[in-house]
Amino acid sequence: GVVSGRLGCTAKVGPKSSAHPCETHLICVYTDDFRDKDDVDRVLKELRRLGFEAGMSYKADVATYLGIYRNNPWGISPNFYYARKHACVCQRRKDKAKQQKNTIEKYTRKAARR
């Protein structure tokens, strides 16, 4: 994959838990530029060809460097893209962030009316 150029520029796999062997584990595939959605989609398609069917998310290293992790106090998703199970095209995470913003605004308006 990585050596032959079919995946990103680098990859790593986290160890699987012996205590919970059926749980998923971390697989990181790095691309040269997180803003290059065509390349992100290309890597996703290759992962699908290799048999990875689960839903996946794409987190750029910049989120880690800035200390942005899941459930952070700012409510910012660390993931830039996500792909549903079996999907071969990533959706931009900002679309979901826009939905979250609209939901927050809706609840804020409801609370103000009370």
Backbone as CSV, one residue per row, in Angstrom:
resi,resn,N_x,N_y,N_z,CA_x,CA_y,CA_z,C_x,C_y,C_z
1,GLY,0.792,-1.192,0.000,0.000,0.000,0.000,0.836,1.258,0.000
2,VAL,1.451,1.610,1.122,2.207,2.849,1.227,3.453,2.783,0.344
3,VAL,4.154,1.651,0.399,5.398,1.508,-0.364,5.135,1.627,-1.861
4,SER,4.048,1.050,-2.327,3.747,1.096,-3.755,3.034,2.381,-4.168
5,GLY,2.762,3.283,-3.216,2.126,4.556,-3.535,0.621,4.493,-3.659
6,ARG,0.016,3.375,-3.305,-1.435,3.247,-3.441,-2.186,3.929,-2.317
7,LEU,-1.545,4.071,-1.168,-2.174,4.780,-0.052,-1.490,6.129,0.082
8,GLY,-1.519,6.705,1.266,-0.879,7.993,1.486,0.632,7.857,1.581
9,CYS,1.257,8.917,2.084,2.717,8.949,2.151,3.268,8.121,3.306
10,THR,2.474,7.890,4.352,2.884,7.136,5.536,1.651,6.493,6.149
11,ALA,1.851,5.406,6.880,0.733,4.770,7.580,1.247,4.123,8.853
12,LYS,0.337,3.955,9.818,0.663,3.225,11.037,-0.609,2.565,11.559
13,VAL,-0.423,1.490,12.299,-1.549,0.743,12.853,-1.344,0.617,14.347
14,GLY,-2.369,0.981,15.119,-2.309,0.835,16.568,-2.506,-0.618,16.955
15,PRO,-2.011,-1.014,18.105,-2.176,-2.407,18.536,-3.629,-2.725,18.864
16,LYS,-4.025,-3.937,18.586,-5.378,-4.384,18.902,-5.410,-4.835,20.356
17,SER,-6.462,-4.489,21.058,-6.598,-4.819,22.471,-6.813,-6.322,22.656
18,SER,-5.992,-6.951,23.480,-6.192,-8.372,23.761,-7.387,-8.563,24.696
19,ALA,-7.689,-7.538,25.500,-8.826,-7.614,26.413,-10.158,-7.523,25.670
20,HIS,-10.174,-6.797,24.543,-11.390,-6.605,23.751,-11.068,-6.842,22.272
21,PRO,-10.846,-8.090,21.864,-10.394,-8.372,20.499,-11.398,-8.027,19.403
22,CYS,-12.676,-7.853,19.738,-13.676,-7.538,18.712,-13.824,-6.042,18.463
23,GLU,-13.214,-5.212,19.302,-13.324,-3.769,19.122,-12.432,-3.307,17.970
24,THR,-12.793,-2.168,17.411,-11.982,-1.598,16.338,-10.718,-0.990,16.931
25,HIS,-9.763,-0.714,16.078,-8.557,-0.049,16.540,-8.101,0.968,15.512
26,LEU,-7.163,1.772,15.899,-6.724,2.908,15.098,-5.814,2.488,13.952
27,ILE,-6.146,2.985,12.776,-5.286,2.849,11.599,-5.134,4.254,11.039
28,CYS,-3.913,4.717,10.933,-3.650,6.065,10.402,-3.000,5.955,9.038
29,VAL,-3.573,6.645,8.074,-2.977,6.768,6.748,-2.823,8.257,6.499
30,TYR,-1.604,8.688,6.308,-1.329,10.114,6.135,-1.289,10.468,4.655
31,THR,-1.837,11.638,4.335,-1.748,12.177,2.978,-0.876,13.428,3.034
32,ASP,-0.392,13.856,1.875,0.500,15.015,1.835,-0.186,16.321,2.207
33,ASP,-1.462,16.458,1.831,-2.163,17.728,2.054,-3.630,17.446,2.374
34,PHE,-4.045,17.718,3.603,-5.431,17.428,4.011,-6.442,18.231,3.218
35,ARG,-6.019,19.313,2.581,-6.957,20.129,1.800,-7.247,19.522,0.430
36,ASP,-6.448,18.535,0.007,-6.610,17.896,-1.299,-7.642,16.773,-1.189
37,LYS,-8.924,17.142,-1.319,-10.005,16.173,-1.142,-9.942,15.055,-2.171
38,ASP,-9.494,15.341,-3.374,-9.375,14.281,-4.388,-8.410,13.197,-3.916
39,ASP,-7.300,13.597,-3.284,-6.344,12.624,-2.783,-6.913,11.864,-1.593
40,VAL,-7.638,12.557,-0.722,-8.281,11.896,0.416,-9.278,10.854,-0.097
41,ASP,-10.071,11.202,-1.112,-11.024,10.256,-1.701,-10.293,9.082,-2.354
42,ARG,-9.175,9.356,-3.005,-8.392,8.298,-3.652,-7.911,7.290,-2.616
43,VAL,-7.398,7.789,-1.488,-6.924,6.906,-0.419,-8.087,6.117,0.172
44,LEU,-9.232,6.756,0.366,-10.408,6.054,0.879,-10.799,4.912,-0.061
45,LYS,-10.819,5.171,-1.355,-11.181,4.127,-2.324,-10.197,2.966,-2.257
46,GLU,-8.932,3.271,-2.084,-7.929,2.208,-1.978,-8.133,1.403,-0.696
47,LEU,-8.451,2.072,0.400,-8.739,1.354,1.645,-9.952,0.442,1.469
48,ARG,-10.967,0.902,0.743,-12.141,0.065,0.465,-11.734,-1.151,-0.359
49,ARG,-10.868,-0.943,-1.370,-10.404,-2.066,-2.194,-9.639,-3.091,-1.357
50,LEU,-8.969,-2.616,-0.311,-8.210,-3.506,0.573,-9.099,-4.215,1.594
51,GLY,-10.393,-3.867,1.617,-11.333,-4.568,2.486,-11.791,-3.819,3.724
52,PHE,-11.386,-2.579,3.897,-11.847,-1.780,5.041,-13.222,-1.206,4.701
53,GLU,-14.256,-1.747,5.355,-15.629,-1.375,5.018,-16.284,-0.455,6.031
54,ALA,-15.703,-0.326,7.209,-16.321,0.456,8.289,-16.347,1.942,7.956
55,GLY,-17.144,2.679,8.724,-17.116,4.121,8.606,-15.732,4.634,9.001
56,MET,-15.311,5.719,8.393,-13.981,6.259,8.659,-14.045,7.771,8.787
57,SER,-13.130,8.312,9.552,-13.013,9.767,9.631,-11.580,10.157,9.326
58,TYR,-11.411,11.402,8.889,-10.100,11.912,8.513,-9.775,13.095,9.413
59,LYS,-8.745,12.926,10.201,-8.306,13.982,11.107,-6.930,14.455,10.657
60,ALA,-6.802,15.707,10.373,-5.507,16.265,9.974,-4.628,16.466,11.206
61,ASP,-3.331,16.333,11.035,-2.395,16.529,12.147,-2.527,17.912,12.773
62,VAL,-2.960,18.898,12.001,-3.091,20.250,12.539,-4.040,20.264,13.741
63,ALA,-5.085,19.439,13.719,-6.006,19.371,14.855,-5.286,18.845,16.096
64,THR,-4.441,17.848,15.916,-3.663,17.315,17.043,-2.696,18.359,17.570
65,TYR,-1.995,19.033,16.661,-1.031,20.056,17.078,-1.702,21.183,17.862
66,LEU,-2.952,21.476,17.516,-3.695,22.537,18.204,-4.418,22.035,19.461
67,GLY,-4.304,20.739,19.737,-4.947,20.188,20.924,-6.445,20.018,20.777
68,ILE,-6.909,19.826,19.551,-8.341,19.655,19.305,-8.636,18.167,19.175
69,TYR,-9.276,17.628,20.200,-9.641,16.220,20.234,-11.151,16.102,20.359
70,ARG,-11.664,14.889,20.268,-13.097,14.639,20.414,-13.573,15.144,21.781
71,ASN,-14.775,15.657,21.829,-15.391,16.166,23.066,-14.585,17.292,23.710
72,ASN,-13.974,18.143,22.886,-13.204,19.266,23.418,-14.153,20.354,23.916
73,PRO,-13.666,21.258,24.768,-14.542,22.279,25.351,-15.103,23.281,24.340
74,TRP,-14.530,23.352,23.144,-14.997,24.308,22.133,-16.080,23.721,21.239
75,GLY,-16.290,22.412,21.327,-17.293,21.767,20.483,-16.881,21.672,19.030
76,ILE,-15.586,21.727,18.764,-15.067,21.657,17.396,-14.727,20.210,17.075
77,SER,-15.215,19.711,15.955,-14.864,18.356,15.554,-13.421,18.345,15.062
78,PRO,-12.607,17.395,15.517,-11.234,17.307,15.031,-11.150,16.689,13.634
79,ASN,-12.244,16.120,13.171,-12.240,15.434,11.872,-12.667,16.368,10.743
80,PHE,-11.896,16.322,9.676,-12.177,17.182,8.528,-13.137,16.523,7.550
81,TYR,-13.037,15.198,7.424,-13.895,14.454,6.511,-14.378,13.200,7.222
82,TYR,-15.446,12.627,6.705,-15.888,11.333,7.186,-16.502,10.573,6.020
83,ALA,-16.519,9.265,6.143,-17.136,8.412,5.126,-17.975,7.371,5.856
84,ARG,-19.197,7.231,5.442,-20.070,6.223,6.046,-19.593,4.828,5.631
85,LYS,-20.099,3.838,6.328,-19.751,2.454,6.022,-19.986,2.173,4.544
86,HIS,-19.034,1.576,3.881,-19.049,1.193,2.464,-18.950,2.367,1.495
87,ALA,-19.033,3.620,1.951,-18.978,4.767,1.030,-17.568,4.915,0.463
88,CYS,-17.500,5.385,-0.773,-16.205,5.577,-1.427,-15.881,7.046,-1.672
89,VAL,-16.681,7.943,-1.123,-16.426,9.377,-1.246,-16.576,9.997,0.136
90,CYS,-15.619,10.829,0.501,-15.671,11.507,1.797,-16.566,12.731,1.708
91,GLN,-17.255,13.008,2.792,-18.019,14.247,2.897,-17.241,15.187,3.792
92,ARG,-17.324,16.453,3.489,-16.622,17.435,4.322,-17.297,17.533,5.671
93,ARG,-16.510,17.577,6.706,-17.028,17.656,8.064,-17.728,18.991,8.289
94,LYS,-17.366,20.036,7.553,-17.975,21.342,7.807,-19.475,21.319,7.550
95,ASP,-19.929,20.426,6.670,-21.362,20.316,6.447,-22.063,19.897,7.733
96,LYS,-21.485,18.966,8.452,-22.058,18.532,9.717,-21.932,19.647,10.754
97,ALA,-20.815,20.375,10.732,-20.632,21.489,11.668,-21.709,22.549,11.437
98,LYS,-22.061,22.775,10.177,-23.121,23.738,9.861,-24.452,23.262,10.437
99,GLN,-24.710,21.945,10.339,-25.929,21.391,10.928,-25.909,21.591,12.438
100,GLN,-24.763,21.335,13.061,-24.652,21.502,14.504,-24.904,22.957,14.890
101,LYS,-24.341,23.885,14.105,-24.533,25.309,14.387,-26.008,25.669,14.296
102,ASN,-26.681,25.185,13.245,-28.106,25.463,13.087,-28.908,24.881,14.244
103,THR,-28.530,23.682,14.697,-29.214,23.057,15.826,-29.001,23.868,17.095
104,ILE,-27.771,24.303,17.331,-27.473,25.118,18.508,-28.258,26.421,18.467
105,GLU,-28.299,27.066,17.298,-29.061,28.312,17.163,-30.547,28.070,17.419
106,LYS,-31.068,26.941,16.947,-32.481,26.612,17.146,-32.786,26.460,18.631
107,TYR,-31.937,25.731,19.344,-32.152,25.548,20.779,-31.952,26.844,21.553
108,THR,-31.048,27.682,21.096,-30.830,28.977,21.745,-32.079,29.849,21.599
109,ARG,-32.666,29.851,20.408,-33.892,30.621,20.182,-35.030,30.094,21.054
110,LYS,-35.127,28.754,21.153,-36.177,28.151,21.980,-35.997,28.564,23.448
111,ALA,-34.760,28.521,23.912,-34.491,28.872,25.309,-34.806,30.353,25.569
112,ALA,-34.549,31.229,24.593,-34.799,32.648,24.750,-36.293,32.939,24.830
113,ARG,-37.109,32.113,24.184,-38.565,32.312,24.206,-39.182,31.914,25.530
114,ARG,-38.495,31.119,26.312,-39.060,30.631,27.597,-39.035,31.662,28.654
